[in-house]
Amino acid sequence: MQRRNVEGIKKFSEQKTVEAYRKAVSAIERLRKEKLKINFNTVSIEAGVSKPFLYTHPELRDKIERLRRPEPTETDGTCRLTQRLEEENEKLRKEVRRLQEILRKSKIPVII
């Protein structure tokens, strides 16, 4: 049986993989610089590579998964802090009203 020469095909396939990897990395960097959403779909479209390609390369997959999580910004932290303080203030207002009602019912003169 004759042995087939597939070295050229293997070499071409490796070159295509290296080129696709390079395009994916470049696409991720462009999306980061432009502060656009980063996920498998956007990187796939921007780089012109398939989503399975991105999923099967652990380095690319990890990078995309890391970057697609929104980074907490100072504004987000400030909003959470404001919300927490407003909730605490509401609890305190209720407590003050409750205590005022107790005082009113006790008919004890209170000097403020």
C-alpha distance (Angstrom), angle and dihedral (degrees) to the residues before:
residue distance angle dihedral
M1 . . .
Q2 3.75 . .
R3 3.80 119.6 .
R4 3.78 114.7 -131.4
N5 3.77 122.0 -130.8
V6 3.81 105.1 -128.9
E7 3.79 98.7 155.5
G8 3.81 92.8 104.5
I9 3.79 91.7 51.6
K10 3.82 92.0 48.5
K11 3.79 91.5 49.2
F12 3.81 92.0 49.0
S13 3.81 90.7 48.6
E14 3.81 91.4 51.7
Q15 3.81 90.6 49.5
K16 3.81 90.6 51.1
T17 3.81 90.5 50.7
V18 3.81 92.8 49.7
E19 3.80 90.9 48.0
A20 3.82 92.7 48.4
Y21 3.81 90.5 48.8
R22 3.81 90.9 51.0
K23 3.82 91.0 48.8
A24 3.81 91.1 50.2
V25 3.82 92.6 50.9
S26 3.81 90.6 47.9
A27 3.80 91.2 49.1
I28 3.81 91.7 51.7
E29 3.80 90.6 51.3
R30 3.83 92.2 48.4
L31 3.80 91.5 49.9
R32 3.81 90.7 48.9
K33 3.81 93.2 49.2
E34 3.79 91.6 48.6
K35 3.84 89.7 44.8
L36 3.79 91.7 -126.5
K37 3.78 126.2 152.9
I38 3.79 112.6 -78.3
N39 3.78 119.2 -150.9
F40 3.79 136.7 125.9
N41 3.79 92.8 -86.5
T42 3.82 97.0 50.3
V43 3.81 93.0 44.5
S44 3.80 90.9 47.2
I45 3.80 92.3 52.1
E46 3.81 95.0 41.9
A47 3.82 93.5 48.4
G48 3.78 97.1 37.7
V49 3.80 92.6 -126.7
S50 3.79 130.7 122.6
K51 3.79 123.2 -96.9
P52 3.83 91.4 -124.5
F53 3.83 87.3 57.8
L54 3.81 89.7 56.7
Y55 3.80 93.1 45.7
T56 3.81 94.1 49.1
H57 3.81 95.2 53.7
P58 3.82 106.1 74.3
E59 3.82 95.4 -158.4
L60 3.80 92.6 53.8
R61 3.79 92.7 41.7
D62 3.81 93.0 51.6
K63 3.80 92.6 46.9
I64 3.80 93.4 50.0
E65 3.81 92.9 45.5
R66 3.80 90.3 50.3
L67 3.80 93.8 47.6
R68 3.77 97.7 43.8
R69 3.79 91.3 65.1
P70 3.76 107.9 91.4
E71 3.77 111.7 -114.4
P72 3.77 112.7 -128.1
T73 3.76 109.6 -109.6
E74 3.75 129.2 -155.4
T75 3.79 89.1 -107.6
D76 3.81 91.5 55.3
G77 3.80 90.3 50.4
T78 3.79 91.5 47.8
C79 3.81 91.1 50.5
R80 3.80 91.5 50.8
L81 3.79 91.3 48.0
T82 3.81 91.6 48.7
Q83 3.79 91.3 49.3
R84 3.81 92.1 48.9
L85 3.81 91.7 49.1
E86 3.81 92.0 48.4
E87 3.81 90.2 51.7
E88 3.79 90.7 49.2
N89 3.82 91.0 48.4
E90 3.80 90.8 51.6
K91 3.82 90.8 52.0
L92 3.80 90.2 50.2
R93 3.82 92.1 48.6
K94 3.81 90.0 53.0
E95 3.80 90.2 49.6
V96 3.83 91.3 50.1
R97 3.84 90.8 50.0
R98 3.79 90.7 48.8
L99 3.80 91.9 50.4
Q100 3.81 92.1 45.8
E101 3.79 89.5 52.7
I102 3.82 90.6 51.2
L103 3.80 90.2 50.5
R104 3.79 92.6 48.0
K105 3.81 91.6 50.9
S106 3.81 93.1 47.1
K107 3.83 91.2 59.5
I108 3.77 89.5 -145.7
P109 3.78 111.3 146.4
V110 3.80 109.8 -112.6
I111 3.78 122.6 -161.9
I112 3.77 113.7 -156.4
